[in-house]
Amino acid sequence: KMSNTLSKKGVGIVWFRYTDLRLHDHAALHAAHTSHNHVIHVFCFDERNHNMATVDFSKSLPSVGWNKTGVFKTEFLRDCVADLQASLCAQSDQKLIVRMGLPESIIPDLALACGASAVYCHEAEAWEEQNVQSSMVTGLQTATAGQCLLRPLWSNTCVHIDDLPFLLTPAKFPKSATQFRTLCEKHSSIRPSLPGPNDGAVGSTDRLQLKPFPPHMIDLSPGNVPALAE
């Protein structure tokens, strides 16, 4: 049963991924904290990113003989997650939930447990990530009977995809990187960055006000950043 301390806006979940381990200019983080009164932040060390590489995540395809993520990049990612976890812990009533495993299995179970109505993430740009995102949609539908939806937002490019000058006319899509850059420089503009919780003065509109962790989930273990050997 839900705690009666929860507001009518309920709980939102921010799904951090390998490419957006930050608090500043984070569309998913901003959307969750401006749409809900309680928010949970989650990052999953996805084992598929640290196994032998194939051309995709399919088990039916052979490995090509090298790791998707090498030792140095893995150590860098560990440091990024640890820094994000420390940054969130420094904020009042917040923490980062760290898990090892498939996000499309872990996060739907968490959404069901906390009664979340939405999971926010950045839109997947590449095919493998799009497959995981599709699996997340299915996982949320199955676990919560459609009560929790995935809300992906575009955010990880310098120019927003909706601002590309040739988006609505595929026939005019540039045929080279130089043409792409030239068109964007002439006809597109970079959107202002979204505020983070450490921007501007306390209480100002230039600072994102982080909503608290849901009180009925206060005993949820944040988990630890795994050792490099793991």
Secondary structure by P-SEA (a helix, b strand, c coil): ccccccccccbbbbbbccccccccccaaaaaaaacccbbbbbbbccccccccccccccccccccccccccaaaaaaaaaaaaaaaaaaaaccccbbbbbcccaaaaaaaaaaaacccbbbbcccccaaaaaaaaaaaaaaaaaccccbbbbbbbccccccccccccccccccccccaaaaaaaaaccccccccccccccccccccccccccccccccccccccccccccc
